């Protein structure tokens, strides 16, 4: 083979090999298999499918400190890796996942807003891994707008409905309305009117016992209960379903493993609750010497 043709042939095969190497690098890049977004920003959103993972360190001015998250930008799972605040009885932050529209953030291609009267079921599943330290509550935060005009300024005259799933060293606020059974589980209901903010109603359902995951949880019976109590109207609009951790002190690490919401789909599915694991202490063996009394 002539030197020039040999050089051209080698150049062709070299380019082909390089192209293959580049394709391989792209194929096996971290992004392709689920990259990690590491952030300590006060407000940052990572869009994953129809959801937005939010840092939401909303009360940093009153509860100074640092908060960091590691977010899987392919699956939407996230871990709170750092939280140095100590906010007493107040909530410092709500690292969370948003489905719908709340305070100016809008997740893509969701089925919300939806008028309450049009809802047949709102099924949701959520799995997370908490820690036993600190003060916090892992909870749904669900927002309703009276007239379908709510935006970045909030939900004036509307309703914030929370469903706690697990919590440590904290309790409900402010008026204890007693127990209710929903979706086959017992819940303690708490309520107050937010007079200082945008004058919305607040209702929270605390589980008995707490859990670490829910599957096929129908949220609509909670809406029906709040409507029967006069806190929600059928003409209002469901705007957002969020899940996350209302963090007051420590509670790190906290991992949200998976989350999903569906509106008017798979109605009638049976909910599955995963209770907290029970701790059985191991008996300490008695190593003291056996004493045999002398014969009489």
DACORUR-V255189 format. One line per field, one symbol per residue. ss: DSSP state (H for helix, E for strand, C for the rest). psi: psi as a letter, one per 30 degrees, with the letter a starting at -180 (. if undefined). burial: 1 if it has 24 or more other ideal C-beta (glycine too) atoms within 12 Angstrom, else 0. A space follows every 50 residues. Layout:
ss: ???
psi: ???
burial: ???
//
This chain:
ss: CCHHHHHHHHHHHHHHHHHHHHHHHHHCCCCCCCCEEEECCCCCEEEECC EEEECCCCCCCCCCCCEEEEEECCCCCEEEEEECCECCCCCCEEEEEEEE EECCEECCCCCCCEEHHHCCCEEEEEEEECCCCCEEEEEEEEEEECCCCC ECCECCCCEEEEEEEEEECCCCCCEEEEEEEECCEEEEEEEEECCCCCCC EEEEEEEECCEEEEEEEECHHHHHHHHHCCCCCCCCEEEEEEEEEEEEEC CCCEEEEEEEEEECCCCCCCCEEEECCCCCCCCCCCCCCCCCCCCC
psi: kkeeeeeeeeeeeeeeeeeeeeeeeeegleeegjlkjkkgkejkkjkjbg lkkkehifheefilakkkkjkjgeffklkjfkjgljgbflkeliklkkjb kkhfkjkkhlgllkkeffkeljkkkkkljalglaklkjlkjkkkkfghgk bffaikgbkjjkjkellkhlllkejjgalkkkhglkkkklklkjffbghl lkkkjkljlllflkkhjjfefeeeeeeffgfkkfflkjekjlkajjkekb gklkkjelklkkkhkhkfkkkkkjlkkkkjkkkkkjgkkkjjklk.
burial: 00000000000000000000000000000000000010110111111101 11111111110010101111111011111111111010001111111111 11101110011111110010111111111110011111111111110001 00011011111111111101011000100101101011111100000101 11111111011111111111111111100011100111111111111111 1111111111111000000010110000000000000000000000
//
